[in-house]
Amino acid sequence: MADAKFKTRMLAGEVLAGTFFKTPAHELVEVLAKSGLDFLCLDAEHAPFDHGRMDTCLALTRALGVPALVRVPTGSPMEILKALDGGGLGVVVPHVDSVEKARAVARAAHFGEGGRGYAGSTRWAGFATRGMADVLAQDAETIVIAQIEEPAGVEACEEIAAVDGIDGLFVGPADLSVCYGVTDITAEPVRAAMARVGAACKANGKAFMTFAPNAAACRPLMEQGVTMFFVASEHAFMLQGARAVADALHDMGEAD
């Protein structure tokens, strides 16, 4: 089973290193499970995950004890339910730009009237091997992260952070850059948005997180209060390793 203490670690402000997982292949889950990363986030918004391949990858994260989040393509109850029933520890929901959307997302991810539908025969519920009370108690471990990536979301971030059932706010620096008309994710409007969202998280006891292109970029983000980092992706890791080998060999050849 995935680490049931992950939500506690996240809300306690422990520095957590993860990555966006974009290749719908269980073999790569198995490889990254050996990396020391604290979590993976299956990117069903921007990568070619169908339901079957997402289910396979989630099965392996559960078997290997790797905390796995799913960035769902939309905040619809159906997409949230598929990710959680399949074994995801939580969801990252894009384009949460109002308190109304935040409330709807939180309701869809948790049990209760009008909320998440109950099924005892899912992977998340142990395939009918656990009683209802035990399964419902596990709901407390579910993580719901609202992605703030439009100016409207920044303006509403204090209300969004105050919503029960929202556990963290993820600032999407690239989308915010596009919205603010800049091409640098460290530009002043983006930094100001980061500061405001970080303050909202701190005031409401919610986790503050964002994307970073590499480990070196995390230090200034830590100084802004970010504690949970989605660093690059396995695509970037593979390219970096391959380029380093190619460059080294080409340099050797030129030296000869």
N, C-alpha and C positions, 0 to 999 in steps of 0.2 A: 504494500500500500504506500501511496505517496505520503510524504512527511506531514502528519496531522498538526505539527507544531509550526508549520510555515507561516500561517496567518499571525500567530503570536509573535514570531520573529519579525515579521514585516511591520506590524503595528508598534513594536517596541523600538523601531528605528535602527535595527541592525542593518549594516551595509550588505546588500544582496546583489550578486552579479548573475545576470542571466542573458539570454539572447533571443532574438526572433528566429524561429525555426521555419524555414521556407520551403524545404524539400520534403514532399510527402512520402518519405521512405523510412520504414522502421529501422533499417540498418544504421542510418545516421543518428537516430535516437539512441541506439545502443552504443555508438561511438561517443557521442557527447555525454552520455551518462558517466563516462570515465574521466571527464574533463575537470571536475571540481566546481563547475557552475552550480549555483544554488537553485536555478529553475530554468525551464524552457517555456517559451511562449509560441505555440503553434499559430502561425499567421494565416488564418483562414480569410482575412480581408484582402490581402495583397498577394497571396500565393495560391497555387492550384490544388487546394485541398477539397476533395469531394467528401461526402459523408463517410464512405467506406474507408478511405485512406486515413482520414482523421481518426476514425475509430480504432484502426490498427495501431497508429502511433500512440494514441492514448492508452491502449491496452499495454503496450510495452513500458510506457512511463510508470504506470501503476505497478507492473511486475517488478520493475527495477527500483522503485521507490524514488523516482525523480518528480519533484513537484512540477506540474504542468498547468499553465494557463492557456486559454484559447482566446486569441483576438478574433472575435466573431465578425462576419461581414456586415451585419446590421444589428441593432439592438432589439430585434423582434423577439417575442417570447419563444418562437419556434427555434431560432438559431441558438438562443441561450440554453434552451432545454436540451438540444442535441449535444452541445458541448459538455454540459454538466452530467447528463445521464451517461455519456460515454466515458466519464471518469476524470474530466477536467477538474482541477482543484478550484478553478475560478475562471472568470471571463474578463477580458479587456474589451470595453464597448466603445467603438469610435463615434465621433461627432455628437457627444453629449453637450449640447449648447444651451440647455435650459434646465431649471429645477424640475419642471414637469417631466422631461425625458429622464432625468436622474431617478425620480420616484418610480417611473414605469419600469426602468431597468432593474432597480432594486427589488421591486415587487415580483418581476418575472423570474428572478434568480433565487427567490426564497419561497418556502412553503407558506401557505396561508390562503384564506379565501381570496380568489382573484389572482393568485400567484402561481408558483411553479406547480405543475401537475405531478402527482405522486405515482410512481411505479416501483414495485418491489423487485422486479426481475431485471433491472439494469445492472451494468458493471458498477456504477456508483453505489448501488444498494446491495451489492454482493450477490447478484443473481439469485434472489429469493432465498438466501441462506440466513437472513437477519430479520428480526422482528421490526414492526413499524416504529415502535418507540426508539429503538436503536438507530434506525435509519434517519428518523426525523432529528434526533439529537446531533447527527453529523452535519446538519444544515449550518450549525454555528461555525464550521470550518470553511464554508464557502466564501470565496473572495470575489468581490465585485469592484472593478476599477473603471472609473469614468475617464474617457480620453477627452482632454480639453485641447481643441485644435482649431477653433474659430474665435474671433474677437468676442462674439456673443457668449461663448463659454467662459472666457476670461471674466467678462462683466458679471456673469452669474456664479462665479466659482465659490464665493462665500456661501451662497444658498445651497449649491450642489454639495459642497463639503459637509454641510450640516445634515444631509439626508441620512436617516437611519438605513443601514443596508448598503451604503456606499463606503468602501473600505480604503480607497486610495484614489488619487487623481494623477493621471498620466498626462504630462504636457507634451503635445506633438509639435516639436519645433519646426519641422519642415512645412507642415500645413499652415502653421501660424505665420511662418515667413512668407509663404505665398499670399496669404490673406492680407498681410501688412505691406505687401509690395516690395519685399527685400529678397535677396538671394543668399543671405548669410544667416545661419541659424543662431549665430551669436550677436546679431544686430540688436540695437538698443530696444526696439519695440518688443522683440522676443524676450530679451533679458527682463524687461519690465513686467511682461506677462508672467514669466517664471517666478519673479519675486512675489507678485500678487497671489498666484496660485499656491506658492509655498507658504505664505502667511496664512492663507485660508486652511490649508492642511494642518498646520501647527496649531491653530486656534481650535480646531475641531477634533484633534487626535487622530487624523487620517494620515496614511502613508503618502509621501511625495516622491514621484518617480518620473523618469523621462528616458528618452533615447540618447545614446552617446555613440559616436562613430568608432571610438577606440578607448582604451583604458586611460590614456593621457588626458582625454577630454573630460574625464570624470572628476578630477580634482577640483576645478572651478565650480562644477555642479554641486559637489559635496559642500563647498563653502556657501552655496545658496540654500542648503538644507535638504538636497536630494539624498535619499538613502537607498533607493532601489533603482538599479540601472539595467536597461535593455540595451546591451552593447552589440552593435552591428548585427550580424547574422552568420549562419554557417557558410553562406555564400562568400561573405567577406573574409571569413577565416580561411577558407580554402584558397581563395585568390591571393591572400597575403602570403600564405605558405608557399604556394606555387611560384609566385613572383620572386620571393626571396631566393629560392633555389635557382630559378632561371637567371636572375640578375647576377648571382654569385658565380655561376658557371660562365656566363658571358664575360664577366670581368676577368676571370681566370684566362679565358681564351684570348682576350685582348692583351693581357699582360705577357703572354707567351709570344 
